[in-house]
């Protein structure tokens, strides 16, 4: 599959908010860690008064809802996404604010001048970027000296890997391609940024309604193509693995914090 087809697939997947909402809602309903991944992510941002902030792949903008104190600190907050439909939803969620703008942007071709943002954010989207090296190079280009780049992502031993292992005896061969993960992200980031730190978010899902989980599984791009079983059969297998009416599913997620400063070079390691 070529890069253009990859980008078109992502654009189609997230043209409306329905698929993304299905993926977010499962975490809201069933996560063991009640802080919430979005709240944890935002809580790690170090935004000071007057900073210029760019978010790439903002999705529905849900992480900025009820974050007026943080938004008010921004001299400018530029929310961008590859999907115009998603940006429309983000605009509804965040609102018309004097310091917030919305724009369709491809991370591989960021239409801003060099060293103009104090902070750049790209959460749960770098694994979709066809030319990741070019995208990261663009982020580094628009980031000011001593600026910070925040990018949350998943690991290689999370929800889909757990489900794939359950379905493997039934002939399902789900092999995810880890373009950017907690395991390989540091190496890819360290070629573009002077320091890279990984923060890990500890959590799991305790699913009580499998219909919700089925919507999550089939809302993605790769799983529906890889799964050769009928949805009913998948649900039956998951049902067999419930204990006390609960399907406990591991999660693996976290965030990298990168800096363009030359004071420290390399990967700083995990912080728990």
N, C-alpha and C positions, 0 to 999 in steps of 0.2 A: 504493500500500500504506500503510495507516494505521499509527500508532505502536504500537498494540496488536498488530497482526499482525507488525510488525517484531520486537517483543519476544518474541512467541510463537515466531517462527522461530528466534531466537537461543537461546531456552530449549530448543527441540527439538534444535537442532544440537549443543548441548553438554550434553544431559541425561545422557549417559554419556561416559566418557573416550576411547572408541575413535576418534572423529574428531579430537579434539585430539591424541591420541597419534600419530596418523598424520601430523599437521602438524608435531609436534615432532621425530619420529624422523628425518624427511628431513634436518633441519638437523644432528642429532647424527651422522648417518652420512656426509654428503657436504659439509659446510661446509669451505671452504678455511681460514678463520680458526679455528684449533683452540682458541682461548680459550673459545669458545662464547658465544652471545648472552646466555644466562641468567647465566652467570658474570660477563660484562661488565656487565650491568645491576646485579646485586647489588653488584659491586665499586665502583659509583658511589654507592651509598647512603652517606649520612653519618648513621649511627645511633649515638647516644651513650647511655651508661648511663641507664636509667630512662625512656627515651622511650616514648611511647604511639604505636603504629604501626597504621595501618589499610590493608589491601590490598583493593581492589575488583576483582572479577573474577579471583580467585586461581587459577581453573582447578584443575588437579590438585595445586597446591602444589609442583610439581617444583623451582621455583627456591629453595625453602627446604630442600630435602633436603641433608643434610651441611653445613648452615650453622649449626651449634650455637653457634658463637662469636658470631654476629650475633644469633641468637634470644635468647641468654642476656642480651644487653645490653638487650633490650626490657623495659620495665616491664610492658607489655601489647602483644601482637601479635594483632590482630583480623583473621582471614582470612575474607573474604566472597565470595560468588558468587551469581549469579542462579539457578543450578541447584543443587538440593539433592543430586542425584546426583554432581555434580562435587565438592561439599563433602565428601561421604563419602570420595571418593578422596583428597582433600587431607588429610583427617584420618588416613587410613591412611599416607600418605606422610610427614607431618610428625610425627604422633603426639600422644598425650595429654600435654601439658606444662602446668605450672601457670600459665604466663603467656601461653598461646595459647588463643584462643576461636574458634569457627566459627559463622557466622551467614549466613542467606540475606538478601541486601541488594540493592536496586536503587539504583544510583548517583543516579537521579533523585529518590529519596526516602530519603536516608541517615538512619537512625533514631537519631542521636546529637546531643547538645547542641552549641551553638555553641562554637567554639574549644577543642576538647578533644583534638585529636591534634597531635603534633609533626611527624609524617610521614604523608602519604597517598600510596598507590601505585595506579596503574591502568595495567597494561601490556597492550598489544596487545588493547584492548577498546573504546577510546573511539569507534572508527569504527562500532561496533554500536549506540551509544546513540541512540535515536530523537530525544530532545530534548537535544542535547549542551549547549546553553547552560544549561539547567536543571541538568544533571549537574555541569557545571563550577562553577556557582554553589553547589551543595550541597557540593562539595569545598572551595571557598574558605570556606564558612560554618563547617565543622567543623575547619578548619586553624587552629592557633594563630598569633598574630603571630610573624613570623620563622620559621614552619614551612615545610617543603618538600613540594612535590608532584612526584613522579616518574611520568612516563607515557611508556612506550616505544611506538613505532608503526612502521609501514612507510612507504615512499615511493611515489611514483607511477610509478617506472621500475624495478620489481623483477620478481619471478618471474612473476606472472600476466601482466604487461604483455609480457614477453618471449615467453611461450607464445602470447598472443593475436596477436602480430605474426607468429609462425610459421604460425598457423592462418588468418589473415586471407585469404590467397589462396584458401582453400577454403570461403569463405562464412561463417566464424565471426565474429560481430560481438559481441565481448566488450567491454563498456564499464563499467568499474568506477565506482562513485560514491565519491568520496573525501571522506567525511564528516569524516575527521580523518587527516591525513598529515603527513609531514615538511615538505611544501611549504606546507600551509595551517594547520598546527597552531599556529604561533607567533601568528598573527593572532587566532585564536580564543581562545587562552590569555591573551593580553595584555589582554583586556577584563575578566578576572577576577583576574589576579595582577599584582603590581607589577614583577616581573622574570621574564623567560623566557630560558633558555639552551638551545641545542640541541647535543647530543653525537651524533656520527655513528659508526656501527659499520661498518667496512669488511670486506666479505666477499663470497663467491660460492659457488655450488654446483658440484661436479663429479660429475655423476650417472653411475654405471656400470651400475646396474640400473634399467631403465626401469619395471619393475613397481612398484618402490617409489615412483617419481615419479608414476605413474598413480594410486596410492592417495592420494597427497597432493593431486593436482589435483581429484579427485572427492570429496574429504572436505569441501570448502568449501560455502558456501551458494549463491553466485552462479554459479560456473563451470559446474556441471552443468546449470543451466537455460539458460545462454547458448550452450553448445556443442551444435551440431546434428549433429556427427559421431559415429559409433560409436567406442567406446573403442579398438577395434582400429585404426581409421584414425588416431586421434590418436597412438597409439603408433608407428605406421608413419612418420608425419611427423616425430616427434621422433627416431626412429631415423635418418632421413635427415640430420639435423643433428648427429649425433654425429661427433666427430673423434677418431680413435685410440681408439674405444670409450668416449669421454667426451662427455657433453652438458654444456657449461659454461653455467650459468644465472646471470645477474647477480642480486644481492640489494641492496636498499636499505632500511636500517633504522637506527634511532637512538632517542634518548630526549630528552625535554624535562625540564628541571629548573626548577621554578617556585617562587617565594617570595612570601610575603604581606607582606614588609617594604616600607615606603614609602621606603627609602633609595635604591633604584634603580628607575626606571620605564622599562618598555618591553622590547623584544626585544634581547638582548645579542649575537645572532648565533651562527654555528657555532663549534664547537670540535672539532678533529680530533686 
